[in-house]
Amino acid sequence: MNKAKELLKELQNLDMDIQSRIDEINELEAGLLSSPKRKTDKVTGGQARKVDDVYTQLIVMKEAIEQDTNEVINRKIELGRLINKLKNPKHRAILRMTYINKMYADDICNSMGGISYPSYYRLKKQAMIELDSIISKLIVIDSK
């Protein structure tokens, strides 16, 4: 069950990673829009640097961050698809609500028709065991 726990923890943290990259892109765009429109920027003791070069570097940085963000989003989709492979719909629902929607246990219990906390934790544990089994099978297939 360790591999399932690792992947679910990764899934849970991907939103934070994606948001930080989006914030970084927004800051770069704001910098591009607010930069002075002079021919050169002078640095004391250094060479004059064309503003166009700075813009080019910022655009390249923005494109790299966007590409990295797309990779992280694709990873989130990939992990979500692993959850979709679970046969039991309650197991899928619990893992999605817990690790993708980041809902609290009491909210999940209520949304699943008022199940008890012990039922929630039992279903979650069963779902993780099933997910770990799926991951193990995928690892065996990939290694062949």
C-alpha positions as CSV (number, residue, x, y, z in Angstrom):
1,M,0.0,0.0,0.0
2,N,3.0,2.3,0.2
3,K,3.1,3.0,-3.5
4,A,-0.6,4.0,-3.5
5,K,0.0,6.3,-0.5
6,E,3.0,7.9,-2.3
7,L,1.0,8.5,-5.5
8,L,-2.1,9.8,-3.6
9,K,0.1,12.2,-1.6
10,E,1.7,13.4,-4.8
11,L,-1.8,13.9,-6.3
12,Q,-2.8,15.9,-3.3
13,N,0.1,18.3,-3.6
14,L,0.0,18.8,-7.4
15,D,-2.6,21.6,-7.1
16,M,-0.3,23.6,-5.0
17,D,2.5,23.1,-7.5
18,I,0.3,24.1,-10.4
19,Q,-0.9,27.2,-8.7
20,S,2.6,28.3,-7.8
21,R,3.6,28.0,-11.5
22,I,0.5,29.9,-12.6
23,D,1.4,32.7,-10.1
24,E,5.0,32.7,-11.5
25,I,3.6,33.1,-15.1
26,N,1.4,35.9,-14.0
27,E,4.3,37.7,-12.3
28,L,6.4,37.4,-15.5
29,E,3.5,38.7,-17.6
30,A,3.1,41.6,-15.2
31,G,6.8,42.4,-15.5
32,L,6.7,42.3,-19.3
33,L,3.8,44.7,-19.3
34,S,5.3,47.2,-16.8
35,S,8.9,47.2,-18.0
36,P,10.1,50.6,-19.3
37,K,10.3,50.9,-23.0
38,R,13.9,52.2,-23.3
39,K,16.4,51.2,-25.8
40,T,19.0,50.0,-23.2
41,D,19.2,49.3,-19.5
42,K,22.4,50.5,-18.0
43,V,24.0,48.6,-15.2
44,T,26.8,50.4,-13.3
45,G,30.1,48.9,-14.3
46,G,28.5,46.5,-16.8
47,Q,27.6,46.4,-20.4
48,A,24.5,48.1,-21.8
49,R,21.8,45.4,-22.3
50,K,19.1,45.8,-24.8
51,V,15.5,45.7,-23.5
52,D,14.6,43.3,-26.3
53,D,17.1,40.8,-24.9
54,V,15.4,41.0,-21.5
55,Y,12.0,40.6,-23.1
56,T,13.2,37.6,-25.0
57,Q,14.6,36.0,-21.8
58,L,11.3,36.6,-20.0
59,I,9.3,35.1,-22.8
60,V,11.6,32.0,-22.9
61,M,11.2,31.7,-19.1
62,K,7.4,32.0,-19.4
63,E,7.2,29.3,-22.1
64,A,9.4,27.0,-20.0
65,I,7.2,27.4,-17.0
66,E,4.1,26.8,-19.1
67,Q,5.6,23.6,-20.5
68,D,6.5,22.4,-17.0
69,T,2.9,23.3,-15.8
70,N,1.4,21.2,-18.6
71,E,3.6,18.3,-17.5
72,V,2.4,18.6,-13.9
73,I,-1.3,18.9,-15.1
74,N,-0.7,15.8,-17.3
75,R,0.6,14.0,-14.2
76,K,-2.5,14.9,-12.3
77,I,-4.7,13.5,-15.1
78,E,-2.6,10.3,-15.1
79,L,-3.0,9.8,-11.4
80,G,-6.7,10.5,-11.6
81,R,-7.0,7.9,-14.3
82,L,-5.4,5.4,-11.9
83,I,-8.2,6.0,-9.5
84,N,-10.7,5.5,-12.4
85,K,-9.4,1.9,-12.7
86,L,-10.8,1.0,-9.3
87,K,-13.8,-1.4,-9.7
88,N,-15.8,-0.2,-6.7
89,P,-17.5,3.2,-7.3
90,K,-17.4,4.0,-3.6
91,H,-13.7,3.4,-3.6
92,R,-13.3,5.7,-6.5
93,A,-15.5,8.4,-4.9
94,I,-13.7,8.3,-1.6
95,L,-10.2,8.6,-3.2
96,R,-11.4,11.4,-5.5
97,M,-13.1,13.4,-2.7
98,T,-10.1,12.9,-0.4
99,Y,-7.2,13.4,-2.7
100,I,-8.5,15.4,-5.7
101,N,-11.3,17.5,-4.1
102,K,-9.5,17.7,-0.8
103,M,-12.7,17.3,1.2
104,Y,-12.8,16.6,4.9
105,A,-13.8,13.2,6.2
106,D,-17.1,14.5,7.7
107,D,-18.1,16.2,4.4
108,I,-17.3,12.9,2.5
109,C,-19.4,10.9,5.0
110,N,-22.3,13.3,4.5
111,S,-22.0,13.3,0.7
112,M,-22.0,9.5,0.6
113,G,-25.3,9.3,2.3
114,G,-24.3,9.8,5.9
115,I,-21.9,6.9,6.2
116,S,-20.1,6.6,9.6
117,Y,-16.5,7.5,10.1
118,P,-15.5,3.8,10.6
119,S,-17.1,3.0,7.3
120,Y,-15.3,5.9,5.6
121,Y,-11.9,4.8,6.9
122,R,-12.6,1.1,6.0
123,L,-13.6,2.1,2.5
124,K,-10.6,4.3,2.1
125,K,-8.3,1.6,3.3
126,Q,-9.9,-0.9,0.9
127,A,-9.6,1.6,-1.9
128,M,-5.9,2.1,-1.2
129,I,-5.3,-1.7,-1.2
130,E,-7.1,-2.0,-4.5
131,L,-5.2,1.0,-5.9
132,D,-1.9,-0.5,-4.7
133,S,-2.8,-3.8,-6.5
134,I,-3.5,-1.9,-9.7
135,I,-0.2,0.0,-9.4
136,S,1.7,-3.3,-8.8
137,K,0.2,-4.9,-11.9
138,L,1.1,-1.8,-14.0
139,I,4.7,-2.0,-12.7
140,V,5.0,-5.7,-13.6
141,I,3.6,-4.9,-17.1
142,D,5.9,-2.0,-17.6
143,S,9.0,-4.0,-16.6
144,K,8.2,-6.7,-19.2
